[in-house]
Amino acid sequence: MKLTKSTDFALRLTIFLSKQTCNQTMPNIASTLAIPYHNLTKIVQQLSRAGYIETQQGKNGGIKLAKESHKISLKNIIDTINGPTELSSCLGHKESDCPLVYNCKLKETFSTLQVKINALFEEITIGEIINE
């Protein structure tokens, strides 16, 4: 399992915003975090729709976290940008969709691992990462 570049950018953005005391502008964020502006706008839209960041237009506008950093888990951000994580495509499908279902020894193991990975991602918060 590998996180996408957009997910990496979103995690960096969320961590950055959690350390700020005032609104941050998009150009400043893009420059500071080395995130292409176009990518940043898409990520900001997704995280804003999900309720993790707030945007404000105008003279004192910018971007800030909408929730306290200890209430935002890695899983929240990953799922918002990437969708649910899957070790294998067979975990998200019905058994009837796979012709190997009756001979497969991996699905149960992958399913157990997936539950543990999801729990770890849910357990770790942005606040913990920045030691808040």
Short mmCIF file of the C-alpha atoms (twelve columns), coordinates in Angstrom:
data_MODEL
# 
_entry.id   MODEL 
# 
loop_
_atom_site.group_PDB 
_atom_site.id 
_atom_site.type_symbol 
_atom_site.label_atom_id 
_atom_site.label_alt_id 
_atom_site.label_comp_id 
_atom_site.label_asym_id 
_atom_site.label_seq_id 
_atom_site.Cartn_x 
_atom_site.Cartn_y 
_atom_site.Cartn_z 
_atom_site.pdbx_PDB_model_num 
ATOM 1   C CA . MET A 1   0.000   0.000   0.000  1 
ATOM 2   C CA . LYS A 2   1.373   3.360   -1.005 1 
ATOM 3   C CA . LEU A 3   -0.173  6.731   -0.271 1 
ATOM 4   C CA . THR A 4   -0.729  9.010   -3.241 1 
ATOM 5   C CA . LYS A 5   1.132   12.271  -3.643 1 
ATOM 6   C CA . SER A 6   -2.136  14.133  -3.025 1 
ATOM 7   C CA . THR A 7   -2.568  12.320  0.281  1 
ATOM 8   C CA . ASP A 8   0.997   13.204  1.264  1 
ATOM 9   C CA . PHE A 9   0.312   16.846  0.379  1 
ATOM 10  C CA . ALA A 10  -2.936  16.801  2.380  1 
ATOM 11  C CA . LEU A 11  -1.220  15.382  5.440  1 
ATOM 12  C CA . ARG A 12  1.566   17.975  5.202  1 
ATOM 13  C CA . LEU A 13  -1.028  20.732  4.777  1 
ATOM 14  C CA . THR A 14  -3.024  19.590  7.805  1 
ATOM 15  C CA . ILE A 15  0.097   19.344  9.969  1 
ATOM 16  C CA . PHE A 16  1.240   22.791  8.816  1 
ATOM 17  C CA . LEU A 17  -2.149  24.376  9.542  1 
ATOM 18  C CA . SER A 18  -2.285  22.780  12.972 1 
ATOM 19  C CA . LYS A 19  0.814   24.780  13.952 1 
ATOM 20  C CA . GLN A 20  -0.528  28.134  12.759 1 
ATOM 21  C CA . THR A 21  -2.260  30.758  14.881 1 
ATOM 22  C CA . CYS A 22  -3.825  32.725  12.023 1 
ATOM 23  C CA . ASN A 23  -5.202  32.146  8.524  1 
ATOM 24  C CA . GLN A 24  -2.662  31.138  5.897  1 
ATOM 25  C CA . THR A 25  -2.803  32.150  2.248  1 
ATOM 26  C CA . MET A 26  -2.696  29.655  -0.574 1 
ATOM 27  C CA . PRO A 27  0.454   31.158  -2.168 1 
ATOM 28  C CA . ASN A 28  2.247   31.038  1.199  1 
ATOM 29  C CA . ILE A 29  1.217   27.421  1.795  1 
ATOM 30  C CA . ALA A 30  2.167   26.330  -1.725 1 
ATOM 31  C CA . SER A 31  5.574   27.952  -1.391 1 
ATOM 32  C CA . THR A 32  6.297   26.813  2.168  1 
ATOM 33  C CA . LEU A 33  5.258   23.192  1.617  1 
ATOM 34  C CA . ALA A 34  6.445   22.887  -2.007 1 
ATOM 35  C CA . ILE A 35  2.981   21.835  -3.159 1 
ATOM 36  C CA . PRO A 36  1.981   22.805  -6.701 1 
ATOM 37  C CA . TYR A 37  -0.722  25.473  -6.469 1 
ATOM 38  C CA . HIS A 38  -3.151  23.542  -8.680 1 
ATOM 39  C CA . ASN A 39  -2.837  20.443  -6.484 1 
ATOM 40  C CA . LEU A 40  -3.224  22.547  -3.362 1 
ATOM 41  C CA . THR A 41  -6.511  24.062  -4.538 1 
ATOM 42  C CA . LYS A 42  -7.994  20.601  -5.146 1 
ATOM 43  C CA . ILE A 43  -6.828  19.344  -1.750 1 
ATOM 44  C CA . VAL A 44  -8.172  22.424  0.029  1 
ATOM 45  C CA . GLN A 45  -11.559 21.935  -1.651 1 
ATOM 46  C CA . GLN A 46  -11.729 18.279  -0.586 1 
ATOM 47  C CA . LEU A 47  -10.651 18.924  3.004  1 
ATOM 48  C CA . SER A 48  -12.992 21.903  3.249  1 
ATOM 49  C CA . ARG A 49  -15.991 19.883  2.011  1 
ATOM 50  C CA . ALA A 50  -15.138 17.199  4.563  1 
ATOM 51  C CA . GLY A 51  -15.062 19.799  7.344  1 
ATOM 52  C CA . TYR A 52  -11.375 19.541  8.312  1 
ATOM 53  C CA . ILE A 53  -10.339 23.003  7.160  1 
ATOM 54  C CA . GLU A 54  -12.087 26.337  6.744  1 
ATOM 55  C CA . THR A 55  -11.528 28.866  4.005  1 
ATOM 56  C CA . GLN A 56  -12.257 32.547  4.275  1 
ATOM 57  C CA . GLN A 57  -12.159 35.093  1.491  1 
ATOM 58  C CA . GLY A 58  -11.294 38.731  1.811  1 
ATOM 59  C CA . LYS A 59  -8.607  40.933  3.294  1 
ATOM 60  C CA . ASN A 60  -7.922  38.758  6.350  1 
ATOM 61  C CA . GLY A 61  -8.897  35.566  4.573  1 
ATOM 62  C CA . GLY A 62  -7.040  32.359  4.126  1 
ATOM 63  C CA . ILE A 63  -7.114  28.804  5.361  1 
ATOM 64  C CA . LYS A 64  -7.168  27.342  8.850  1 
ATOM 65  C CA . LEU A 65  -8.104  24.108  10.564 1 
ATOM 66  C CA . ALA A 66  -11.813 23.719  11.262 1 
ATOM 67  C CA . LYS A 67  -11.270 21.190  14.057 1 
ATOM 68  C CA . GLU A 68  -8.783  20.793  16.848 1 
ATOM 69  C CA . SER A 69  -5.753  18.822  15.674 1 
ATOM 70  C CA . HIS A 70  -6.313  16.022  18.196 1 
ATOM 71  C CA . LYS A 71  -9.743  15.407  16.640 1 
ATOM 72  C CA . ILE A 72  -8.347  14.764  13.149 1 
ATOM 73  C CA . SER A 73  -6.888  11.320  12.535 1 
ATOM 74  C CA . LEU A 74  -4.584  10.204  9.748  1 
ATOM 75  C CA . LYS A 75  -7.441  7.993   8.551  1 
ATOM 76  C CA . ASN A 76  -9.733  11.038  8.265  1 
ATOM 77  C CA . ILE A 77  -7.320  12.769  5.901  1 
ATOM 78  C CA . ILE A 78  -6.319  9.656   3.962  1 
ATOM 79  C CA . ASP A 79  -9.927  8.594   3.384  1 
ATOM 80  C CA . THR A 80  -10.955 12.117  2.369  1 
ATOM 81  C CA . ILE A 81  -8.283  12.375  -0.314 1 
ATOM 82  C CA . ASN A 82  -7.699  8.764   -1.325 1 
ATOM 83  C CA . GLY A 83  -10.867 6.975   -0.330 1 
ATOM 84  C CA . PRO A 84  -10.740 3.967   1.979  1 
ATOM 85  C CA . THR A 85  -7.407  2.157   1.993  1 
ATOM 86  C CA . GLU A 86  -7.353  -1.396  0.686  1 
ATOM 87  C CA . LEU A 87  -4.502  -3.869  0.839  1 
ATOM 88  C CA . SER A 88  -6.169  -5.864  -1.907 1 
ATOM 89  C CA . SER A 89  -8.978  -5.134  -4.325 1 
ATOM 90  C CA . CYS A 90  -10.772 -8.304  -3.208 1 
ATOM 91  C CA . LEU A 91  -11.501 -6.782  0.217  1 
ATOM 92  C CA . GLY A 92  -13.952 -4.291  -1.190 1 
ATOM 93  C CA . HIS A 93  -15.914 -6.733  -3.352 1 
ATOM 94  C CA . LYS A 94  -18.489 -9.443  -2.859 1 
ATOM 95  C CA . GLU A 95  -17.175 -12.973 -2.710 1 
ATOM 96  C CA . SER A 96  -19.094 -13.822 -5.874 1 
ATOM 97  C CA . ASP A 97  -16.983 -11.276 -7.800 1 
ATOM 98  C CA . CYS A 98  -13.823 -13.347 -7.428 1 
ATOM 99  C CA . PRO A 99  -13.399 -16.677 -9.211 1 
ATOM 100 C CA . LEU A 100 -10.742 -17.732 -6.673 1 
ATOM 101 C CA . VAL A 101 -12.854 -17.161 -3.556 1 
ATOM 102 C CA . TYR A 102 -13.107 -20.839 -2.592 1 
ATOM 103 C CA . ASN A 103 -9.380  -21.537 -2.956 1 
ATOM 104 C CA . CYS A 104 -8.047  -18.226 -1.668 1 
ATOM 105 C CA . LYS A 105 -6.133  -18.253 1.599  1 
ATOM 106 C CA . LEU A 106 -5.187  -14.569 1.474  1 
ATOM 107 C CA . LYS A 107 -8.511  -12.770 1.838  1 
ATOM 108 C CA . GLU A 108 -8.958  -13.571 5.532  1 
ATOM 109 C CA . THR A 109 -5.361  -12.626 6.316  1 
ATOM 110 C CA . PHE A 110 -5.590  -9.398  4.319  1 
ATOM 111 C CA . SER A 111 -8.891  -8.599  5.981  1 
ATOM 112 C CA . THR A 112 -7.342  -8.992  9.450  1 
ATOM 113 C CA . LEU A 113 -4.371  -6.833  8.458  1 
ATOM 114 C CA . GLN A 114 -6.695  -4.216  6.960  1 
ATOM 115 C CA . VAL A 115 -8.637  -3.907  10.216 1 
ATOM 116 C CA . LYS A 116 -5.375  -3.394  12.139 1 
ATOM 117 C CA . ILE A 117 -4.045  -0.816  9.672  1 
ATOM 118 C CA . ASN A 118 -7.313  1.124   9.747  1 
ATOM 119 C CA . ALA A 119 -7.271  1.097   13.553 1 
ATOM 120 C CA . LEU A 120 -3.706  2.456   13.607 1 
ATOM 121 C CA . PHE A 121 -4.512  5.214   11.108 1 
ATOM 122 C CA . GLU A 122 -7.600  6.120   13.144 1 
ATOM 123 C CA . GLU A 123 -5.656  6.110   16.405 1 
ATOM 124 C CA . ILE A 124 -2.916  8.510   15.302 1 
ATOM 125 C CA . THR A 125 -4.041  12.130  15.254 1 
ATOM 126 C CA . ILE A 126 -2.508  15.239  13.768 1 
ATOM 127 C CA . GLY A 127 -2.185  16.559  17.330 1 
ATOM 128 C CA . GLU A 128 -0.063  13.575  18.295 1 
ATOM 129 C CA . ILE A 129 2.207   14.093  15.321 1 
ATOM 130 C CA . ILE A 130 2.914   17.676  16.329 1 
ATOM 131 C CA . ASN A 131 3.071   16.689  20.018 1 
ATOM 132 C CA . GLU A 132 0.069   18.743  21.039 1 
# 
